[in-house]
Amino acid sequence: MPAFKGSVMRPAPGRNPAHFGEIRGFPVGSRWPGRRELCDDGVHAPLTGGIHGRMREGAFSVVLSGGYDDDIDLGNEFTYTGQGGQSRREKGVRWDNVQIKDQEWTRGNLALAISWRTKKVPL
């Protein structure tokens, strides 16, 4: 079982979710029951974020969760809204899925832009 560290889980030994491109044994379009299993298999590390990447390197993986109304999943292709711009509930713990401002080219969104520019394709 992986160990927790903040909002990122540590995958099982020998698995590295910080990887560009297809991961052997998991073709594009593979599905998992939850985020824990994604991390166990070394595919996507963040427990809550849909984009796993680094702003200077690019995005390693993208996970759709239905958190944004504009996300569209057609199986072999999808429209992904990005990160940010949503309001938080009163206690600041959960998103309430209301888009209140434009997203910014920071964090995961910037990682996706870097991947697009450098042709480092996430899962």
Stockholm file with secondary structure:
# STOCKHOLM 1.0

chainA/1-123         MPAFKGSVMRPAPGRNPAHFGEIRGFPVGSRWPGRRELCDDGVHAPLTGGIHGRMREGAFSVVLSGGYDDDIDLGNEFTYTGQGGQSRREKGVRWDNVQIKDQEWTRGNLALAISWRTKKVPL
#=GR chainA/1-123 SS CCCEETTEECCCTTCCSCCCSCBTTBCTTCCCSSHHHHHHTTSCCBSSCSEEEETTTEEEEECCCSCSTTCEECSSCEECCCSCCEEECTTSSSEEEEECSCCCSSHHHHHHHHHHHHTCCCC
#=GC SS_cons         CCCEETTEECCCTTCCSCCCSCBTTBCTTCCCSSHHHHHHTTSCCBSSCSEEEETTTEEEEECCCSCSTTCEECSSCEECCCSCCEEECTTSSSEEEEECSCCCSSHHHHHHHHHHHHTCCCC
//
